[in-house]
Amino acid sequence: MRPNGLAIFPFLFVKYGRPSKTLINHERIHFRQQLEMLILPFYVWYILEYLIHRLNGKSPHHAYMSISFEREAYANDDDLGYLKKRNFWDFWRYI
């Protein structure tokens, strides 16, 4: 799966045309994660986690898909009510 969107708080960048509800929800999950971590630490953690997975021999795609923030977002992006029931720092369950 190739990422078609990018959430850099408070902006959502979309690669192709009109985004689906699933893509918007996926990126909204990232917005919540970013806010919970006070934005800048989110990006530091995201990059470090990616680098750790790469150093452990994963391909770029598998390293990306192994990031806890992505795991949470992909696992729940089709549940449009997820953010209403999501607990604080729920991404921690995906580490």
C-alpha positions as CSV (number, residue, x, y, z in Angstrom):
1,M,0.0,0.0,0.0
2,R,1.4,3.4,-1.0
3,P,0.7,6.4,1.0
4,N,-1.6,8.9,-0.9
5,G,-1.8,11.5,1.8
6,L,0.5,13.2,4.3
7,A,-0.6,14.9,7.5
8,I,1.7,17.6,8.8
9,F,-0.3,19.4,11.4
10,P,-2.5,21.3,10.6
11,F,-2.3,20.5,6.9
12,L,-3.4,17.5,4.9
13,F,-1.6,16.9,1.6
14,V,-3.2,14.6,-0.9
15,K,-1.3,13.0,-3.8
16,Y,-4.2,12.0,-6.1
17,G,-7.4,13.9,-6.7
18,R,-10.2,13.8,-4.2
19,P,-9.4,11.8,-1.0
20,S,-11.6,9.0,0.2
21,K,-13.2,9.0,3.6
22,T,-10.8,6.2,4.6
23,L,-7.8,8.3,3.7
24,I,-9.1,11.3,5.5
25,N,-9.8,9.2,8.6
26,H,-6.3,7.7,8.4
27,E,-4.8,11.2,8.3
28,R,-7.1,12.5,11.1
29,I,-5.8,9.6,13.3
30,H,-2.3,11.0,12.6
31,F,-3.4,14.5,13.5
32,R,-4.6,13.1,16.9
33,Q,-1.3,11.3,17.4
34,Q,0.6,14.5,16.6
35,L,-1.5,16.6,19.0
36,E,-1.1,14.0,21.8
37,M,2.7,14.1,21.4
38,L,2.8,17.9,21.1
39,I,3.6,17.7,17.4
40,L,7.4,17.9,17.2
41,P,8.1,14.8,19.3
42,F,5.8,12.9,17.1
43,Y,8.0,13.5,14.0
44,V,11.2,12.7,16.0
45,W,9.6,9.4,17.2
46,Y,8.2,8.6,13.7
47,I,11.6,9.0,12.1
48,L,13.5,7.1,14.8
49,E,11.1,4.2,14.7
50,Y,11.4,4.1,10.9
51,L,15.2,4.1,11.2
52,I,15.2,1.4,13.8
53,H,13.1,-0.9,11.5
54,R,15.5,-0.1,8.6
55,L,18.5,-0.9,10.7
56,N,16.9,-4.2,11.6
57,G,16.9,-5.1,7.9
58,K,13.3,-4.2,6.9
59,S,12.7,-2.8,3.4
60,P,11.6,0.8,3.2
61,H,8.0,-0.3,2.7
62,H,8.0,-2.8,5.6
63,A,9.8,-0.3,7.9
64,Y,7.1,2.3,7.1
65,M,4.3,-0.2,7.7
66,S,5.9,-1.2,11.0
67,I,5.8,2.3,12.5
68,S,3.4,2.2,15.5
69,F,1.6,5.3,14.3
70,E,1.0,3.8,10.8
71,R,-0.1,0.4,12.3
72,E,-2.7,2.2,14.4
73,A,-3.9,4.4,11.5
74,Y,-4.1,1.5,9.0
75,A,-5.8,-0.8,11.5
76,N,-8.6,1.7,12.1
77,D,-8.8,3.9,9.1
78,D,-12.0,2.2,7.8
79,D,-13.7,2.8,11.2
80,L,-15.0,6.3,10.7
81,G,-16.1,6.4,14.4
82,Y,-12.7,5.4,15.7
83,L,-11.5,8.8,16.9
84,K,-14.7,9.1,19.1
85,K,-13.8,6.0,21.0
86,R,-10.0,6.1,20.8
87,N,-8.1,6.4,24.1
88,F,-5.2,8.8,24.7
89,W,-1.9,7.5,23.3
90,D,-3.6,4.4,21.8
91,F,-0.8,4.1,19.3
92,W,1.2,2.6,22.2
93,R,-0.7,-0.7,21.8
94,Y,0.8,-1.0,18.3
95,I,4.5,-0.9,19.3
